[in-house]
Amino acid sequence: MNELSLFDSIFGNGMDNVFGGYATRASVAPRVDVKESEKAYNLDMELPGRTENDVNIELDRNTLTISSKEEESVEKSSEDKKEKKEEKKNAERWLIRERRYSSFSRSFQIPEDVDSENVHASFKNGILSVTLPRKALAAPKRIAIECA
């Protein structure tokens, strides 16, 4: 078994299933690097333009989900709508707009040896880093057979 197939078996049934398919990864979902050591799995996700307050991380049993939602403004009254129309007349308009802010959600199946009580995350320079420490799993136990 090579390292890539080991990674696939640890984190799910193939890269496309774990990461939501190629088209999803390329268009919306942020890029992720995952590495392992004897002590932990480390996940680094590119999140340029976001802060730690924009990101939600949840660990539910053996699924780690990282998500971020785009905030939408809600118009409350007809007076607000009139003000918005007036602002629109005097507002700037985009000539080029290539940057996007969109919602995303990525889920990862984590291995059994992750110590879920000690998972921690940090955010620096647009990179979210999640450390999933490993715990020792119980070794297989040999059962003695008694003679009757």
C-alpha positions as CSV (number, residue, x, y, z in Angstrom):
1,M,0.0,0.0,0.0
2,N,1.5,3.3,-1.0
3,E,1.2,6.6,0.9
4,L,-1.6,8.0,-1.3
5,S,-3.7,5.0,-0.9
6,L,-3.1,5.0,2.8
7,F,-4.2,8.7,2.9
8,D,-7.3,7.7,0.9
9,S,-8.1,4.9,3.3
10,I,-7.6,7.1,6.4
11,F,-9.6,10.1,5.1
12,G,-12.4,8.3,3.2
13,N,-13.1,6.4,0.0
14,G,-11.0,8.4,-2.5
15,M,-10.0,12.0,-2.8
16,D,-13.0,13.1,-4.9
17,N,-15.5,11.7,-2.4
18,V,-13.7,13.2,0.6
19,F,-13.3,16.6,-1.0
20,G,-16.6,16.8,-2.8
21,G,-15.5,16.2,-6.4
22,Y,-13.0,18.0,-8.7
23,A,-15.4,20.7,-10.0
24,T,-16.4,21.7,-6.4
25,R,-12.8,21.9,-5.3
26,A,-11.7,24.0,-8.2
27,S,-14.6,26.5,-8.2
28,V,-15.7,27.0,-4.6
29,A,-14.0,25.0,-1.9
30,P,-10.6,26.3,-0.6
31,R,-7.5,24.3,-1.1
32,V,-6.2,22.0,1.7
33,D,-2.9,20.3,2.6
34,V,-3.0,17.4,5.0
35,K,0.1,15.8,6.5
36,E,0.6,13.3,9.2
37,S,3.3,12.7,11.8
38,E,3.6,10.1,14.6
39,K,1.9,12.6,17.0
40,A,-0.8,14.3,14.8
41,Y,-2.6,15.0,11.6
42,N,-2.2,18.6,10.4
43,L,-4.6,20.3,8.0
44,D,-3.8,23.7,6.4
45,M,-6.6,25.4,4.5
46,E,-6.2,28.6,2.3
47,L,-8.7,31.2,3.3
48,P,-7.5,34.5,1.9
49,G,-9.7,37.5,2.8
50,R,-11.3,35.7,5.8
51,T,-10.6,36.0,9.5
52,E,-11.0,33.5,12.3
53,N,-14.5,35.0,13.0
54,D,-15.6,34.1,9.4
55,V,-14.9,30.4,9.8
56,N,-16.8,27.6,11.7
57,I,-15.1,24.3,12.7
58,E,-17.2,21.4,14.0
59,L,-16.1,17.9,15.0
60,D,-19.0,15.4,15.1
61,R,-17.9,11.9,15.9
62,N,-15.5,11.1,13.0
63,T,-16.4,14.0,10.7
64,L,-14.5,17.3,10.8
65,T,-16.4,20.1,9.0
66,I,-15.0,23.5,8.2
67,S,-17.4,26.1,6.8
68,S,-17.9,29.8,6.1
69,K,-21.1,31.6,5.1
70,E,-21.4,34.7,3.1
71,E,-23.3,37.4,4.9
72,E,-26.4,38.7,3.0
73,S,-28.0,42.0,3.7
74,V,-31.7,42.0,4.2
75,E,-33.8,45.1,3.4
76,K,-36.4,45.6,6.1
77,S,-38.8,48.4,5.0
78,S,-39.9,50.3,1.9
79,E,-38.1,53.4,3.3
80,D,-34.9,51.4,3.3
81,K,-35.6,50.5,-0.3
82,K,-36.0,54.1,-1.3
83,E,-32.8,55.0,0.4
84,K,-31.0,52.2,-1.4
85,K,-32.4,53.4,-4.8
86,E,-31.1,56.9,-4.1
87,E,-27.7,55.5,-3.1
88,K,-27.6,53.4,-6.2
89,K,-28.0,56.4,-8.5
90,N,-25.0,58.0,-6.8
91,A,-23.0,54.8,-6.2
92,E,-19.9,53.6,-7.9
93,R,-20.1,50.8,-10.3
94,W,-17.8,47.9,-10.9
95,L,-15.6,48.0,-14.1
96,I,-13.8,44.7,-13.2
97,R,-14.8,42.4,-10.4
98,E,-12.8,39.2,-10.3
99,R,-12.6,38.6,-6.5
100,R,-15.4,36.6,-5.0
101,Y,-16.6,35.9,-1.5
102,S,-18.7,32.9,-1.3
103,S,-19.9,30.3,1.2
104,F,-18.3,26.9,1.5
105,S,-18.4,23.8,3.6
106,R,-15.8,21.0,3.5
107,S,-16.1,17.8,5.5
108,F,-13.3,15.3,6.3
109,Q,-13.7,11.8,7.6
110,I,-11.1,11.5,10.4
111,P,-9.3,8.4,11.5
112,E,-10.2,6.5,14.7
113,D,-6.9,7.4,16.3
114,V,-7.7,11.2,16.5
115,D,-7.9,12.5,20.1
116,S,-11.0,14.6,19.6
117,E,-10.8,16.2,23.0
118,N,-7.5,18.0,22.1
119,V,-8.1,19.2,18.5
120,H,-7.1,22.8,18.1
121,A,-7.0,25.4,15.3
122,S,-5.1,28.6,14.6
123,F,-5.4,31.3,11.9
124,K,-2.5,33.3,10.5
125,N,-2.0,35.1,7.2
126,G,-5.1,33.7,5.5
127,I,-4.2,30.1,6.5
128,L,-6.4,28.0,8.8
129,S,-4.3,25.3,10.6
130,V,-6.1,22.5,12.4
131,T,-4.1,20.0,14.5
132,L,-5.7,16.7,15.2
133,P,-3.5,14.9,17.8
134,R,-3.3,11.2,17.6
135,K,-4.0,8.8,20.5
136,A,-2.8,5.3,21.0
137,L,-5.4,2.7,19.9
138,A,-5.9,-0.4,21.9
139,A,-3.7,-3.2,20.5
140,P,-5.5,-6.4,19.4
141,K,-6.0,-8.6,22.4
142,R,-5.3,-12.3,22.2
143,I,-7.9,-14.5,23.8
144,A,-6.8,-17.7,25.4
145,I,-8.9,-20.7,24.8
146,E,-9.7,-22.8,27.8
147,C,-10.0,-26.5,27.6
148,A,-13.2,-27.9,29.0
